[in-house]
Amino acid sequence: MSNNKNNNYLVPLITIGILFFVMGFVTWVNGTLITFFKKAFSLDNTSSYLVTFAFFISYTVMAIPCSMVLKRTGFKNGMSLALMVMAVGTLIFIPAAELASYPLFLVGLFTIGIGLTVLQTASNPYATILGPRESAAQRISIMGIANKGAGIISQIVIGKLLLAGVSSADPKDELDKVVVPYLVLTGILVALALIIRLSKGLVEVSEEEEEPVAGAAITVQKTSVFQYPNLVLGVLALFCYVGVEVIAADTIINYGVSLGIPENEARVFGAYTLGGMMFGYVLGIALIPKFVSQQAYMLFSAILGLVVTVIAVLTTGFTSVMCIAVLGFANAVIWPALWPLALSGLGKFTKIASALLVMGISGGAIMPLVYGGIADSIGSTQKAYLLVLPLYAFIVYFGLVGHKKKSW
């Protein structure tokens, strides 16, 4: 490959990195919002996790329509449109705070999720295609560092604004805390949308030709995306993965509080989980593909998740909380390794396949809600963590067997 081609990739990858930063900031602040809304609106666990449900269910509802939008707009204009939709969502927080309306906040989160759906549908395959497939996990890991780094910043900054200090007895006064930060965020999103729209450096990339598979000469004749087992099983694995990722990152503050740790200390726990993910990404960048394959690293990560979850349930206090934070490290490379394995050989089906994978992000909507329901019904946020064991087990299956299946 020429240096010229690598230089052509540089500006698009930097741009995608910025977008992953934005996605991380608005996504991982949810852990803080869950605790904030739970207190402001006096919610139980299940109701508080409607935050993640409203945010992530948009991926299921909108993924296919968003792929159709991308076919018309292309990657570049689609990303700009996505940022504008997200800006509408953040702006909805202002009247929601004025009206003290939890449902309206959820509408805002759903709208942000719609914009993120377009952004995810465009940016993940974009990063996958911009370079050799065998190092795709490495590139997406770099994007992950930007994503989780932004998440740590959002947890610390927004957490300090919303959770630190003495809480007002008036819920309206509490809710007014979101107005300024979300006005600023709206302005940033609009500015980025315009920059992306006017950028000359963000090149459009073409989908790959369908890759022939040894012993499967009829591959090129496939007419449906559902004829690819590696994709279908990959969508299910991604559902499981995002479920465990969001549970680990967005429940940890409430988890710490439920174990008797003061809220003022627990508000930074989400940053520990995201910090673990960042360390996992850095390690992945150093090791993949030179020393270990992305598939082998994914297997190690899922098995580590199983082990650490069992330890978290069997221990108490800060030790148990730190086990949940270690799940961040365990989760890190599953996402970037899973995408190229699931998209392998899809060729002309890449955009629709990417949309289906994005639909798998609905695991982040459904599984935290299930977790909250279990925690409320059994009266234990700790034992409810047993829910993640079968999720990790399916990821192990995909890493061992599922991604290799080229026909049913």
N, C-alpha and C positions, 0 to 999 in steps of 0.2 A: 504494500500500500504506500502511496506517496505521502510526503509530508503535507502537500497541498490538500489532500483529502482529509487528513487529520485536522488541519486548520479549518476546513469547512465545517467539521463537526464541533469545533470549540465553542463558537458563539451560540449555536443551538443548545448545546449541553449546559452552558452557563445560564442561558435563559430558562431552560427546564429546571435547573437547580433553584433559581429564584422562585419559580412557580411551586416547586416542592416545599420551599420555605413557607410560602404563603399558605399552602394546604396544611402544613403542620401547625402553623399558628392558630388557624381557625378550628382545626380538628381537635387538637389536644387540650384546648382550653375547656373542653366539655367536662373533664373531670372536676375542674373548679366550679363550673356552672351547676353541676349536679349537687354538690354540697351547698352552694349558694342558694339555689332555688329550694332545696329541701328545707333549709332553715327559714327562708323568707316566706314561703307558702305553707310551711308546716306539713310537708309531704312524708309518706312512708317510702320505703326503699323502692318498691315497684313503681310508684308514681314518679319518683325522682329520676329513674332510669328511662322515663319517656324522653328525656333529653337525647340520649343516644339513639333511641328508637326513631324519633322524628328526624334526626340528623342522617342516620344511615339507611333508613327505609327508602329514602329518595333514590338510592342507588338501584334498588330493585325496580321501582316504579319508572325511573327515567332512563335506565341504561340503554335500552333498545332505541327509544326515540332519540337519545343523544347520539348514538352511532349514526342514525339517519341524518341528524343535523351535521355531523362531521363529514359525511359523504358530500354534502352540499357546500359546506364552508371550507373544508380542508382543515388541517391541524392548526395553522396560525390564527385564522379568523375565529375558529372554534374556541381557542384558548382565550382570546380577547372577549368573546361573548360570555364565556364561563365566568370570567372575573366580574363582568357587569352584573350578571345574575346574582353572584355572591354579594356584591355591593347592595343590591336590593334587599337581600336577606339580612345583612348587618344593620341596614337602615331601619328595618321593621322593629328592631330592638328598642328604638326610641319611643314610638307610641306604645309599645308593650309595657315599657317601664312607666310611662305616664298613666296608663290605664290599669297598672298592676295586674296584668292579664297573663297568667301562665300559658293558656292556650295560644295566645298571640306570639309569645316567645317561641313556642314550638313551631308555629308557622314560619317564623324567621329562620329557625334552625333547619327546617325542611327546605326552605328556599336556598339557603347557603349550600345545603347538600345537593340540590339540583345543579348548581354551578360547579360544585366539586365533582359531580358525576361526569360532566363534560370534560373537565380538566383531567380527571383520572383516565377517562377513556382515550384521551388524546396523548397524554404525556407518558404513560407507561410503555405503550408500544413504540412511541417515538424514541424513548431512551433505549429500548430493546433493539430497534432497527438501526440506530446510529452507531454502527460498529459490529465487530464479530459477535455472533450469538454466544460463543463459549465464554465470553467475558461480560455478557449482559448483566449477570448478577453483580459483577463488580461495579458497573456503571450505575445500576439501580441502587446499590449500597451507598454510593456517593450521594445520590439523590436522597436516600434515607437519612443520611447525616444532616443534610439541610432541613429535612422534614422534622426530625426529632429534635434538632438543635432549636428550631423555631418553637417546638412544643415545650421545651424546657423554659425558654424565654417567656412564653405565654403563661405557663403555670406560675412562674415566679412573679411576673409583672401583674398579670390580671388577678392572681391569687392574693397578692399584697393589696391590690385595690379593693377586692370584693370581700376577702375573708379576714384580713388583719384588722386589729383594733377592736373597739367595743361596738357591738351591734346595736342598732337603733331598735326601740320597741315598736316603731311604726314601720310596717313592711314597705310602705311607699318610699320612705327615706332610704331604706336598704336598696331598693330596686333602682333608685336614681344613680347609684354608683356605676351602673353599666353605660350611662348615656355618653359621657365623654370618650371613654375608650372605644366604644363602637362607632361613634361619629368619626374619630380619627381613622379607624380601620376601614370605614366606608370610603373615605378620601383616598387612602392608599390603594385600595382595590380599583377604584375608578382610574387613578393615575396609571397603574400598571396595565390596565386594559387598553388605555390609549397608547402606551409605549409599545406594547406587543403589536397592536394594530398597525402602527406606523413603522415598526422595525423592518429594516432591510436585511438583517442578518439571520433571521429565523427562516431557514429554507424548508420547503415542502419536501417530504420524503415519500417514496413509492413503496407500496406493499411488495413483499417478496413473492417470487414465484413459488408455487407449491413444491416442497422438497420431496423427491422420491425416496421411498423407504425400501431397503433391501427385502426382497421376497414379497413385495407388495406393489407390483407394477400397475395395478388398477387404481392406485392412490389418486392419480391425476383426474380420474373420472368421478371422484366423489362429488356429490351435488348438495350435501347438507353438512353444516357445521357439527351436527350431532352424530355424524359418522366417525368422529375422532374421539376415541375413549380417553386419550390423554387430556383433551380439553374438558370433557364432561366431568371426569373425575377431578381434574384440576379446579374446576369451579366449586365442587363440593369441598375440596381441600382448602380452597381459599375462604369459603364460608366458615369452616372450622377455625382457620387461622385468625381471621379478623375477629371472630367471636372471642378467642382467648386473648388476642392483643388488646382489644378494647376493654375487656373485663379487667385485665391486669393493670392497664393504665388509668382507667376512669373510675374504678371502684376503690382504688387503694387509699384515697383520702378518707372516705366513709369507713373503709375497713379498719384503718388505724384508729379512728374515733371510736368505733364499736369495741375495739380492744382496750379502750381506756386511755388512749393517747390524746392530749389536748389538741383541739382544732388548730390552734396557732402553730403547733409543731407539725401536725399532719398535713397542713395545706401544701407543703413542699414535697410530699411523698411521691406525687405523680412525676416530679422531675427526676426522682431516683430511678423509676422504671424507664423513663425515656433516656436517661443517662446510660443505663444498662444496654438499651438498644443501640445507642451511638457507639458504645465500646464494641458491641457485636458487629456493627457495620465496619468499623475500622479494621477489626480482625479479619472480617470477610474480604475486605479489599486487599489486605496483605497476603492472604492465603489462597484466594480463588483467582484464576484456575491453576496457578503455578504449583501449589503444594497439595491442594485438595479440590475435588470437583464440587460444583454448586449443589449437586444432588446429595453427595456425602455430607456436606456441611448442613444441609437441610435436615437430614436424618438425625445427625448428632443433636441439632437444636431441638427437634421434637421430642427426642428421648430425654434430653435434659429437662424439658418442660414437664414431662411426666414425673420425673424424680423430684424436682424442686416443689411441685404442687403437693405431693405426698408429705414432704417435710414441712411445708407451710401449714398443712392441716394438723400435723402432729405436734407442732411447737406453739409457743404463745408470745404475746407482746411484740416488742420491736423485732425480735428474731423472725417471727412469722411474717411481719410486714416486709422485712428485707428479703425474704424468700419470694414474695410477690414482686418485689423490685427486680430480683434476679431473673424472673420470667421475661423481663424486658430484654435481657441479654439472650435468653433462649429463643425469643421470638424474632430477633433481629433479621437474620438472613433467610427466614422462611419465605417472606414475601418476594424479595428479589430473585430467589432461586426458583420459586414456584412459577413465576410468569414465563420465563423462557422454556421451561419444561412443558407447560401447558400449551404454549403457542407453537411448539416445534412442528414444522411441516404444514402449518395452516395456510400459508401463502395468501391467495386472494380472499380467504375468509378471515384475515387478521383483524379487520376492524370489528366485524360482528362477534368474533371470538373474544376480542378485548372487551366488548360490551357485556358479554356473558360473564366474563371474569369479574368485571366491575359489579355486576349484579351479586356476585358472591360476597361483596362487601356488606351486604345486608346481614351477614352474621354479626356485624357490629351493632345492628339494630335489635335483632331478636335475642341473641344469647345473653347480653347484659340484663334484658328484661326478664328472661327466664331465671337468671341468677338472682335478681331482686325478688322475684316471686318465691323462689326456693328459700332465700334468706328470711323473708317475712313469714313463710309458713312453718319453718322449723325453728325460727328464732335464733339463727346462727349465720352470720356472714362468713364465718370461717369454714364450716362444714359444707356450705353451699359451693365452695371452690372445687369440690369433687366433680362438679359439672364439667370442668375442663379436661378431665382425664380421657373420656372417649373422643373428645375433639382432637387432642394431641395424637391419640392412637390412630385416627384416620389419616392424619398427616404422615405418620410413619408408614402406613400402608401405601399412600401415594408415592412416597419417596422410594420405597422398596419395589413396588410392583406396578402401581397405577400409571405412572408416567411412561412406562415402557409399552403399554398396550396401544397398538396401532389399528386394531380392528376389534369388533365386539365378538 
